[in-house]
Amino acid sequence: MNILALSERVAEDTEAIFNDDYFNDVDCVTNALDNIDARRYMDRRCVYYHLPLLESGTMGTKGNTQVVYPHVTESYSSSNDPPEKDIPICTLKNFPYEIQHTIQWAREMFQGLFTNPAETTNQFVADERQFLERIESMNPTQRYQVLNTVKRALVDERPKKPEDCITWALDLFQQYYHNQISQLLHNFPAEQLTSQGVKFWSGTKRCPHALDFDVNNPTHFEFVYAASILRAQQYRLEPIMDRSRIAEIAKSFAPEPFQPRSGVRIAVTEEEASAQDNMEDDTETQVEQLKLSLARLNIRTTLDPI
């Protein structure tokens, strides 16, 4: 088998590479592209050069294939997929019932932990004054969230050594898979009934159960292992790759016993989630306090978004 690997993207600006000579030596095309524009471009090229095309793609847990034979079958660009429905925030956070909900939740969690905080913090470090002016157009809740993200990244949760990244990952597991689930079940117990006498946890609402970290559980351990490495890389620390060392630290990890908090409101509908985002309370005061705290910082180190 003779394979020629090219790393250039397929587009109009690379037609000097993917030219007539290139396509004349091709018998058929198989697509495995990651965006619509590239798919449509290759579809047009295959029609132009009379080349059979096997188009394939995925969306979450769904997949599709399409065989295109120029001037015989419909081409890829001849039709458009219906727009994907957005998943309600309350479903993603608290009441997932399909596997794509958990995948989307994981993607957003990854960005919220390893990408967005680093990018936001770097913008603050680069130009604090311009950063504060830019967020003034946000509502108080959004401003608080942004400023609190910067403070947590630079001060509250900043690791000083690689071992801190492992402890952070263990705390993260405890927060996501034990404490938040326990709080959800505190607000909505497993046997709770609605005002109509129907079980709250029924239909699309699936009753969860809290997890206790088990160092011998491969899924639990891999979560902590991967998260600690990413955290270290984010802060330019040398990550601990030795699994036995991570297991040793994990075995001595003793999380604080969960105590349910009173007054915690958990959105059940999209309307409730939207209303919570727009609640101000004393948020404006908290925003000003965060501004003062950040103004006193001498830390001006950037992070590496992942």
N, C-alpha and C positions, 0 to 999 in steps of 0.2 A: 504494500500500500504506500502510495506516494502522497504525503500531506504537506501542503504549503499553508502555513499559519500567518495571517495578516492581522494586525491589531487596529488598523484604521477603521473608523466608522463609515458606514455606507450612507452617502449623502451627495448632494450636488457638488460640494467643494472637494470631493475625492474622486471625481469622475476621470481625473488624469490617471488614477491608479486602476479603478474599476471601469475601464474603457471598452471599446469595441473588441479589441484583441482578447481582453480578459473574458468577456461574456461569450465570445465565439468559441472559447475552449471549454465552456461549461455545458453539461448535458441537462442538468436540472438543478433546482435550488431548494434547499430546506431552510426555513426561517426559524430562528429561536431568538427573536429580538425582544428588547425590553421597553419599546415605546411605539406608539401608533404611527408617528411620522416616519420612522424607519421602515415599518411594515408597509406603509402605503408607497413609500419610495421604491422599495424592492418589488412590490407588486407591479408598479408602472414599468420598471425595467424588464421584468420577466415578460410582460405583455409585449413590450417593444421588441425584445429579442426572441419572442416565441419560445420561451422556456417554461417547462412545467414547474409549478411551485407547490411545495408542501408547507403550508402556513400553520404554525402552532403557537399557543399562548396559554398563560395561566392568569387567574385572578383569585387570590386567596386559595381556597381548596378546589376551585373549579378549573377545568381545562378544556381546550377545544383544539380541533385540527380542521383544516380545510384544504382540499386539493383543488388547485387552480390550473386549468389547461387553457392557454390563451385562445380566444375566439371559439371555444367549445363550452366551457363552463363560466359561471359568474366569477369575476375577479374579486379579490379581497376588498378593494376600494369601492365596489359597487353597492355595498350596504354598510350601515353603521350599527354598532351594538347599542342597545338601550342604555341610558345612563344608570350607573350604579346608585342604589339608594344609600344615603348616609345612615350609619348605625347610630341610634340615639345615645347620648352621653351616659344616661342612667343605665342603659343596657350594658354598655362597655364596662362601666365601673363596678356595677353591683349585680346585674341580673343577666349575664351572658347565657344563651341557651343553644347557640350553634358554634361549631368549631371556628368559623371565620371571625366570630366575636372575640374569641380568645387570641387568635392570631393578630387581629388589629390592636387589641389591648396590649399585647406583648411588643408590637412595633412602636406604639405610642409610649410605652414605658421605657423602651430602649432610648428613644429620642429624648424623652424627658429626663433621663439619667445621664446619658453620655454625650449627647449632641447639643441640645438647646442650652443647658446651663453654661457650658463652656463658651459657646458662641455669644451668649448674652453677657457673660462676665468679661470676655475679651473686648466687647464693644464699650463696656463701662470703663475698663482700664485704659483703653485707647484715648477716649475723650469723655471724661465724666460730665462736663457741662453740657455738651451736645447730647449725650445719652439722656440726661435728666430732662432736657427740653423736649426730646422726641417722645418720651413716655407721658408727657403732660396731656396729650390728647386722649389717653386711655381713661377708663373710669377708675375710681379709687381701688376697687378690688383687683383689677388688672395691674395697676401700678404697685400695689402691695406685693402681689405675687412675683412680679419682675424683680423688684428691689430685694425681696426676701430670698429669691433665687441667687442673686449676686452675693448677699451676705453669707448665706449657707456655704456657697462655693469657696469664698475667700477666707471665711473665719470659722463658722460653726462646725462645718464638716470637713475642713481641710486636713488631709492626712499628712503626718509628719514623717512617717516611716512606712515601709511596705506592709508591716503587720497591721497597721491601722486600716489598710484597705480590706484585709480579711475580716476584721471586726465589723467594718462598715457593711460588707456583703452579708455577714451573719445577721446584723441588725435589719438589713433590707429584707431578708427572707422572713424574719420574725414579723416585720411590719406588714408586708404584703400578704403573707399566707397564713398568719395566725391572728395578729391583732385586728386587722381590718375585717377579717371574716368574723371574728368574735364580736366586734362592735356591731356588725350587720345583724348577727343573730341575737344580740342584746336588744336592738331596736325592733327586730322582727323575729321573734322566737319561732322555732320549727313548727309549733302547733297553733300559731296565731291565726285567728279568723278575721275576715274582713267584716265591714258593717253589714254586708249581705249574708253573712254566715258561711262564706266560702273560705277554704283554706288559703291563706296568703301565699304560701309556697305551693302553687299548683299551676297548671297550664305551662306557660313558657318560663315561669319563675322556678328555678331549680334550687332547692335548699343546699347550701354549701356546708362544708365542715372544715374546721380549722386544722392546720397541720403543725405538728411539732417537729422541729429540725432533727433529723437522724443522720449522723455522719456516715452511717453504713448504707443509707439509701442512695443509690447512684444518682438519681434525679436531683435530690437535695444537694448532694455534694457538688455535682457539676454546675449547679446554679451559683453556688458560692465561689467555686474555683474560677469560673469564667468572669463573674462580676468583679472579683478582687483584682484580676489581671487587667481588665478594662479600666478599673478605677485607678490603678497604679499608672497605667499608660497615659491616662488623662492628665495626671499631675506630674508626669515625667519622672516617676520613681521606677526603680528596678523591681518588676513584679516577682513575687515568690512563685516559682513554677513547681517546686517540690511538693507533690501531693501529700506526702507523709507529714511534712511540716504544716501544711494547711489543715490536715486532719487533726494534728496535735493541738493547734490553736482552737479548732472547732470543738474538740472534746471538752475543753475548759470553758467554753462559752456558756454563760449563765444569764439568759435574758430575764429582765424584770417581769414578774408575774403580771398578766394582763388585768387591768382594772377598767371596767366599762365606764365611759364618760357620759354623764347626763347632759341633756341639752343638745346632743349631736343630731343634726337633721340630715337624713339621707334621702335624696331625691328618688321618688318612685316613677315619676313621669318626666317627660322632656320639659314640660312647663315649669315644674318644680326646680329642675336643674338650672333652667334659664333664670328663674327668679332668684335663686341662691347666688348666681354669678353677679347679679346686679344689686345685691344687698350691700349697703354702705356701713351701717352701724357706726362704730368708732374707727372705721378703716382709715379715714383721712388722718386721724391722729397717729395711727401706727405708721402710715406712710412717712410722715414728717420725722418720726423717731428713727425710722430706717435711714432716711437721708442723712440725719445727723451722725448716726453710727458709721455709715459708709464714708462720710466726709473726713472722719478722724483716722481712717485707715492709712497705713503706710505701705500696705501690700500692693504691689503693682505687677504681679506675675501673671502671665497669661496661661491659659489651659489649652490642651489639645483636644478639639472636638473629635469624636469618633463616629 
